[in-house]
Amino acid sequence: MTTLRKLRLERHLSQGALGEMLGDLDYNTVGRWESGECAPSWENAQALERIFGLSAKALMSPIPESERAGVPRRSDVAW
């Protein structure tokens, strides 16, 4: 799990809602970023930095297991 996912969930945003904030991106794109399957483009990384107030590098870094308490698993989140 990445910091991006944690912060998105803390703000009660779905992957689709974040994608729309970034210019009508598909929710699958955001999901691939969160899973580490791929990274956002430079433009999207800059937009994510503005939205969340962290560097793209920080947003894409994994959250240590010890800090995952309280962050819902994918199966626990109902949109």
Steps between C-alpha positions, in 0.01 A plus 500: 500500500629843409473830681282614210239234582509583872451873441230441237303286743548749785338762277216263413581509130436206270757416237251628242451831681875557517527410132237762417690761703803424284323549170261214441740211560359150538488358853714209381785742432493624859484139620811410301687791658390390847608141438838610363424345161586829331575861586308815411616722217695811593187714459289272717776475760507881522121508542515235774764706680265800496201298619670317785784738589771234475763422241415238239782287637342507847155427360620196307703352785364199684361536849685288757287218642520659846320812371218317320277463806167664439543522122223295343592217270367512148229246585381712796428814298153537350445782254 
